[in-house]
Amino acid sequence: MSLQAALSLFLEEYPKAITRTFAGDSVAEFIRKDLPEVLHQIIGANPRYIVHGSPGQGNWARAPWAAVYDRFITESAQDGYYLVYLVREDFAGVYLSLNQGITSARKQYGSEAKSALRVRATDFVARLGPHASGFFTGGLDLAASGAANLSAYYEAGNICSIYYQRDALPPDSTLEADFRRFVELYYILVSREPQLYERADAEDDETALEEEDLRKLREHKRVERNRKLAHRAKLAQGYTCKACGFDFASKYGSIGREFIEAHHLTPLSELKGQKLMLDPKTDFTVLCSNCHRMIHRTSFVHSVEEFRAKYLLKDDG
C-alpha cells in the first residue's frame, strides 16, 4: 500500500469507524498494523526506529495517530519526543509533526503542562536551527473539542510540522520525501541532545578524541544505558564478565546478584548515521565495571576476545 492510500484510508474510514464497536474493528487493526508497516517500508531496515499506530485504548481516540520513535529517546508516546502523524478531530486533514510525549509532561507539570510543552518546543526549534526552516513551528490546530483532550496537548507540543488537507493530499513522491525529511530532522535533533556532548565520564576527559569520535562514543554509551536493551542483553548473556570472568554474586553475595554491565559491540566507525544494530543476543556482551571502562579506552570496543588477548591473558612462556 502506498503512503497516500494509507493516509486517505485513515482520514476517510476513521469517521465511519467510530460509530461502530471498537473491539475487533478492521480500521483499528489497519491503524495498529498496516499503517506502521507502510512507514517501516519507507524507513527501511533500521532497528533504531520503532513505529506504532493507535486508534485508542479500549475506545476510539478523538485524534488517532501513527508515530515513529528513536530508541535513543523513547519507545512510547508517553515521553520524550518523536515523529507522528496526527489527525484533526474533525478529520479535515492530518499533520506530520515532530511532537512531544504528553503523559510525562502532564505528570511533571500538572496544570502548566501546555506552557511547558510550548517552552520545550521553542528550545527544540532553536537546537534545529536552520534545519527547521520552511516547516511550521508553533501550535497546531487539531480542532480540539476540549481543553483537556490529548489533542489540545499535542497542539502545544508541536516542534515543527507539515499539514495535509484530506481533499488535497499530495502525491506519494511528495509524501514520502516529506516523511524522509522529517526522519532526518528527528535524527538531527537527537544528535544534538546535550547528553551527547556533556563530559559525564572520566575516560572522556582523559581520552584524546576528535569531536566527531567523542560524539559517537557518547551515542555508543546511550545505547548501553538504554534500560530495556541492557536488561535484555543481560538475560541473554548472563551475569559473568565475558572478559575476565568476574562474578559479582560470588564476590559480594546477595548484593551482587544479577549485577553486570551491558556492552554494545558495534565499532565506533559504524555508529555514524542511522544504521544501528540493537539485537541483545548478537550485538551486546556483558562486562564487569572495570573491564567495561577499560575496553572503552582501547581500539577493541567491538571485540572482547581481542581485548582479552591483549590485556588479560598471560603468556605462560
N, C-alpha and C positions, 0 to 999 in steps of 0.2 A: 504494500500500500504506500502511496506517495504521501508526503507531509501535507500537501494541500488537501488531499482527500481525507486524511485523518483529522485535520483541523475543521474541515467542513462538516464532517460527520459529528465531531464533538459539539459544534455550535448548533447544528440543525436538529440532532436527535436528542440532546440532553433536555431541552424544554419539554419534549414529549415524554421522556422517560420519568421525569419527576412526578408525573401524575399516576405512575404505576408503583407497585410494590418494589421496594429497594432490593430485597434479598434475591439473588439469582438473576437479576436483570442483565440482559445482554449488553446494554450500554455501559453499565457499571463495569462489566468484565472487559469491555473494549478499553475503557479508561485505565484500568489496572494492568492490562496485559498488552493489548495491541498497540496503543499509542506509545507506551515506553519502548516497545520493540522498534517502532519506526525511528525514534530518536536514537536508540542504540545503534542502528544501522548507519546513521549519518555520522555519529561519533567514531564508529569503527571499534576494532578490538582493543579496548583500552580499559583495563580493570580499575584504573584510577577513579573512574566515574560510575556512579550508581544512578539509575533512572527509575522513578516511581510515579505512578499516577493515582489520584484519589478522587472518587466521586462522593466521598463522605465516609463516615464511620457509623454504620448502623442505620443511617438515614441519609437522604440526598443532601449534599452540600449546596449552599446558595451559590458559592463560587468554586467550582471544581478546578483542579489543577493537574499539571504534569511537570515534574521537577527533575533537575539534574544536580546531583551532589558530588562535590570533590571530597574524597575521603580525608584529605588533609584538614578539611574544615568541619565537615558534618556528614552524618549518614542518615539524617532525618530532616523533616521540615520544621522541627521544633526549635532548632537553634542554629547558630552560625549564619551563613549566607549562601545563596545558591541561585541557580538559573531556573526559571519557572515560567510556564505558560499559565496565565490567569484569565479566566473567563469572566466577563462582566455579569452581574446578577440579572440584567435584562437581556443577556445573550446577544447584544448588538455587536460584539466583537471580542477579541482576545488580545492580551498583552504578552509579549515576550519580555520578561523582566529579570534583571538581577535584583533579588529581593532578600529579605532577612527573616530569620526564624522568629515567629510571633510568640510562641508559648513561653520560651525562656525570657523574652523581653517583658511579657506581662507579669511573670513571676518576679522578675527582678525590680521592675519599675512601677508596677501597680497602675494607678490611675494616670501616671505620667508616661506610660509606655509609648504612646504615639509620638510624644515630643522627643523621647529618647531615640526612637527609630528614625525620626527626621534628622536629628543631630548626627547620628551614626552614618546615615545615608550621605550627608554632606561630607563627612570625613572620608568615606569610601570614594566618592567622586573626586575629592582632592588627591587621593592616592593614585587614581587612574590618570589624572592629569589630562593631556591632550588625547589620550585613547578614548575618553568619553565624549569627545566632540562629535556632534552630529546625532547623538542619541538624546532622547527626552530624559531629563532629570527633574526631580521634584515629585510631588504627589500624583498618584494615578487617579483615574475616575472609573471605579468598578461599579458605579451605580449602587453603592451600598445602601441597603434598606434600613440599616440601623447603626448607630454609633458603636455598638458593642459587637457587631458582626466581625468575623475574621476579615471580610472584605475591607472594612474600614481600616484595619491594621495593616493589611497588605498595601493599601493606598499610601499609608505613611511610610512603609518600609522600602519603597522603591528606591533603588540606587540609580539605575538607568534602564530605559525600556524602548520598545517599538510597539506601536499599536496597529492592529489589522481589523478593519471593518468586516463583519460577516459577509456582506454582499459585495465586497471588493477585495477578496483575498488575492494576493499576488501569485504569480506562477511558482511552480516548485523550485525553479532555479533561484528565484529571489528569496523564497522562504528558507531554503537550505543554506544559501550564502549568509543570510542574516543569522541563522542559528549557529553556524560555524564561527561567525564573527563574535557572537556572544560567548561561545565556549572559550574562544581565545581571550576575550575580555575577562572572563571568570578566572582563567589561568593567570593572566597578568595581575589581577587583584590578589590572588592567593600568593603569588611570588613576591608581592610587596608587603606581606604580613610582617609586622615589626619583629615577631619572634624569630624570623629567619635571619635577622641582622643583629639581634642583641647578643653580646658575648656572654652567654649564660654559663658556659663551661670553661674550666681552667685550661683544658687542652686546646680550645680555640684561641686563647690568648697566647699560648706557648708555641703554636704551630704556625710557621710562616707560609700562609696560603694566600694566593691571589683572591681578590674579592669574589670572582665567579666560583672558584672552588670552595670558598668558605660558604657561599650561599648554598651550593649543592650539598655540602656536608651537613648543613643545618636542615635542609629538606630531608636528607637521609635520616637524621635523628627524629624528625617529626613523624616519619613512617614508624620508627621503632617505638615511639611514645604513644602511638595510636593504641588505646587500651584494648579495643576489641581484637585488633590484629595480634597484639602481643599475647593476649590470653590464648588465642587460637594456636599461635606458634608454640607456646609452652605446652599446651595439651598435646600437640603433635610431636614435639621434640623431647619432652621430658624435662627434668629439673637438675640434671648433672651437666656441668660445664663441658662443652664439646672440645675445648682446647686443653684444659689442664686436668679435667676430671673432678674438680671440686664439687662437693655436695653440701649445701648449706644445712640440710636437716641432720646429716651425720655429725657436723661440727657443732651446730648450735641447738640441736634438739627441736622442740616444737616451734620455736620462733623462726626457724629456718625452713620449716616445711613448705614445700611448693614455692620457694623463692628462687628466682633466677632472672636474668635479663634477656630479652629478645634482641637479636642482632639481624639486621637486614643485610643480605649478601650482595645486592646489586652494586657493581662498581660505581664510583662517583661519576665517571665519564658517561655512564648510561642514564644518569638521573636528569640530564638536561632535556628539556622538552616534556612531552606529555606521556611518553611510553614508560610505564612503570608497572612491574610485576608485583603482585601483592598476595601470592599464594603462601600461606603459613607453613605448608608442608615442604615446599621446594625452594622458597626464596628467603627463608629465615633459618637461623640456628639459635642455640641458646648458649650464653656465656656467663661466667661469674663476673662480678663487678670489676675486678682487676683486669681480667683478660679483655673485657669489653672496652674499657678505657684504653688499654694498650693497643688493641687491634686498630683503633681509630687513629693511632699515631703512626701507623705503618702503611705500606702500599698493598697490604694483604687483606683489605676490608672485605673482599669478595671470596676469600679462601681461608678457612680456618686451618685446613691441612698445611698450607704453605706457612701460615703464621706459626703453627706448632713446630714445623720442621726448622724454622729459622730461629725461634726464640725459646722453645721449651724442651725439645728433645736433646738429650745429652749424648755426645759421641763416646761410646764405650772404649774406642781405641785411643 
